[in-house]
Amino acid sequence: MNNKMARERPCNSDDVYPGTAVGFLQWALPKLGYRWAGYRKPRRQVIRRIRSLMADTGCTSYADYARFLERNPEEWKRLDANCDITISRFFRDRKLWDQLRDDVLPELMAARRPEPLRIWSAGCCNGEEAYSAAIMLMENAGQDSTGNLPESPGQILATDRNPEVLRRAESAFYSPGSLKEATANEKQKWFEFEAGIDKSDHVRAGAAGCRVRPEVRRLVTFRQLDISKKMPDTIFDIIFCRNLVFTYFTEERQFTALESFAERMQSNGYLITGSHEKLPDCALSARFEMVTSCLYKLSDGK
């Protein structure tokens, strides 16, 4: 057996403790309520953190760490906190954002006016998704007769359980790479560029980064929240839950989350998922009309 096959070998049911990284994930993830299938591609990010936990606990192998977990139940909380996948960028899946700007937001803003739209970014990670939504709100807000933007075209709640990513999100400072799907016009209007960065698609040597403009930032409120334990009390027009629940959670937890989302959505509100995600096969899913592969409209919500 070559090294690659050894690394990829599944954890056999007869194994008392897993001996490989993949085997450990297959053993541990279901115990935390996660699906191994969701972690298959981005697993290296989690494996690096697990190795750090192993070093911190003095464990020299995955089997040792599995034994440590069983002897120390509190360690499961640390492991769980290190299973987050932190991959995000502005306007991820660009076609979705164009549809949001051109179709979904005009429809909802016309229906809700004069009330501001309420949007929730669940599992907001570093904040790119929430700020992308705020930019699309601003693009639809227009200006009054004096050329001023409206006070608040919408309110965006962005939540994540990880305090470290929330600190980065609140700073609103990003590397040029996170803007690769933003248009030149969006970069010019909604970002402040620091030394070495063009507002075009070109980045000069020594690029430092860019910051979201204050008029966009004021629409977003960040809050630490673990959606597997608690949900917001607000009723929303749009809920973003992308590349989280419907990728990593077990089916039972997906059912629970979907029910909670439906309870917190306006009638004819929208649920936005990852482009490769599917809603779980349950009766509640029938209430969500698929508009595109990652855009669902609630036909019978609150």
N, C-alpha and C positions, 0 to 999 in steps of 0.2 A: 504493500500500500504506500503510495507516495505521500509527501507531506501535506499537499493540498487536500487529498482525500481524507487524511487523518484529521485535519482541521475541520472539515465539513461533516465528518461522520456524526449522524444523529445520536442523541442520547437514548440507548436501548432501555426498554422498560425493565430489563433485568439488572441494569446498573444501579447500585445503591446510591452512588454519588457520581456526578458527571466529571469527566476528565479533560474536556476540551471547552473552549470558549463557546462554541455553538451548542454543545451539549449542555453547558451551564445555563445558557439563555433558554433553551427548550425546557429545562427543568424548573427554572426560577420564574420566568415570565407568567405562566398560567397561575402560579400561586399569588401573583400580584394583580391578576385580572387583565393581563395583556395577552395578545396573540403573537406567537412567534412569527407567523407569516408576515405581519406588518413590519417586523424588525429585520427581516432577512437582508434587505438592501442597505439600510443605514446602520447596520449593527456595529460597525467599527467604532462609531462615535461612542456608543454605550460600552463597548468592550474596553476602550481606553479608560473610561471612568471606573469600570469594575476592577481593572488592574490597579488603579490608584487606591481603591477601597481595600483590595487584598494586601497591598503594601502597608496600608495604615493599620490593618488588623494583624499583621504578621503572618498572613497566610501565604504559602509558597505555591499553591496549586488551586485550581478551581474546585477540586474535591475538598480541599481543606476549607475553602471559603464556604462551600455548601454546608459542611459540618458546623462551621462557626455560626452560620445563620440559624441553624436548628438549635444550637445551644444558647443563642442570644437573639431572642425575638425582636428586640428593639432595632437590631441591625437591618431588618427588613425595611424599616422606614428610610434609612439612609440609602439602601439599594433602590427603593422606589423613586426617591428624589433624583437619582442619577440615571433614570431611564428616559428622561425627556429627550426628544429629538429637536435640536435647535437649528433648523434650516429654514431661512425665510429671506424674502427680498421684496422690493416694491413691485406691485402690479404683476405678481406671479400668475401665470396663465393669462396673458394679455387680452385675449378675446373676451374673457369673462368681464374684465374691467371696462372694456369698450361697451359691452352690452349693459353693464350696470350704469354707466354714464349716459348712454343714449336712450335706453328703454326703461329700465327698472326704476331708477331714481326719478325721472320726470313723471312717471306714472304715480309713484307713491307720494311725491311732493305735491302733486296736484290734488290727490285724494285727501291728504292730511292737512293741507294749508288751512289756517295759518300756524298750526302746531308744527314744531320742528320734528323731524324724523328721529327715531331712536334706534340705534344700531349697536349690536354687541359683537365684539371680536373675542370669541372664546378660545383660550390658548393662544394669546396674541404674540407670544415669543418676544422678539426684539422690537416689536411695534410697527414694522413695515406695513403689515396688513391694515392696521387701524389708521395709520396716516394715509395710506392709499385711499381708503374709504373717505377720509376727511377731504382729500384733494378732489375726489369725484363729487362730493357734496358742494364744494366751493365752485367747481366748474359749472354746476347746475344752478347755483344760487343767483347768478346775475348781479347787476348793480342797480342802485336806485337812481333817481334823476340827478343826484349830486355826484354820482360816480362811486359811492361808497358801497361796500359789500354789506349784506344783511347781518344783523347781530348774531344770529345763530340759525343756519339752515338745518342743523341737526346736532344731535348729541351722541357721542360714541363712547361706550364703555368698553375698555380693553382689559381683559383679565388673564392672569396666568398664575400658576402656583409657585413659580420660581422667582424669588426676589431679585436674583442677579440679572435675569433678562429684563425684568421690569425697570431696574435702575438704568440699564442701557436704553430702554425704550423712552423713558422720561427725559433722558439727555437729548434725544432726537438727533443724535450725531451718527453718521453712517459713512462707510467706505464707498468709493465710487462704484465698486462691483455690484452693490445692492441696487443700483439704479439702471442696470442694463436693459430692463424692459420699459423704462420711462422714456417718453418722447423728449425731444430737444425743447419743445415748448413747455412741457411740464417741469423740466429741470430749471428752466429760466424763471418760471413764474413762482414756483413753490419751494425752492431750495436756495440756501445761501452757501456759496462755495468758498472754501478757504484756499490758501496758497497752493498753486500748482494744478488747479482743476479748471477745465473749461466747462461751459454750460452746454456744450455740444456732446457728441458721443466720444470725443477725444479727451484723454487724460494726459496732462503733461507730467514730466518727470518730477518727483518729489511731491506728488499729490498727497494732501493731508486728509481731506474728507469734506462732507457737506452736512448742513443742518437744516431740518425742516423749519419753514418760516413760522413766526408766531401766530399768524392768522389761521394757519392749519392746526397748529398744536393746541390752540384754545378749544377746539371742538372735541378733544380726546381726554378722557379721564382714565388713568390706569389704576388698577386695584388688584391686590393679591387675592386669589381665589382658586381653590381646587374644585373643579366642577364635579368630581367624583364624590364630593362630600357636601357641597352646597351650591345652589344656583341663585342668581340675582332675583330680586322681587319684581323688577320692572317688566312691563310688556313691551316687546320690541317689534319694529317693522321689518328689520333684517337681522338675521343671526348668521355670523360667519363661524363655521366650525370646520376648518380645513386641515386635512392631514393630521388628525388627532383621534377623535372618538372612533370614526368609521375605518380607521387604519389599524390602530393599536389596541383598542379595547376588545375584550371578549364579547361574543354576541349578546349575552345576557346584559352586560353593562351598556352595550349599544342600545338595546331596547329601552332601558331606563333613561338614558340620556335623551333619546328621541322623544319620549313621552314628556320629559321636562321641557325640551325645546318647544314642543307644540303648545304646552300650557302657557308659555311665555311669549307667544307670537300673536300679533294682530291677525284678524281675518284677512286673507289675501296677502299676508306677509311672506317673506322669502327666507329660505334656508340655503346657505351657500356652503358646499363641501369641496373637497379636493377633486381634481379632474379625473382621478382614477378610483375614486371611492364610490361605493354603492350603499344605499340605505339598507338596513337589515330587513329580512323577509318576515314581515309581521303585518297584522291588520292595520296598525297605525300608519304604516308607510303608504297605504292607499290614499290617505288624505293629502299626501304631497304629490302634486303634479310636476313631473319632470319637464322643465322648460329647455334646459340643455343638460349636458352630462354632469354638471356640477351646480346647477341652479334649480331649486325646487320651490314651487308656490303652494302655500298651505291653503287648501280650498275650504276648510271648515274649522278654522281656528277660532280663538277668542275674538 
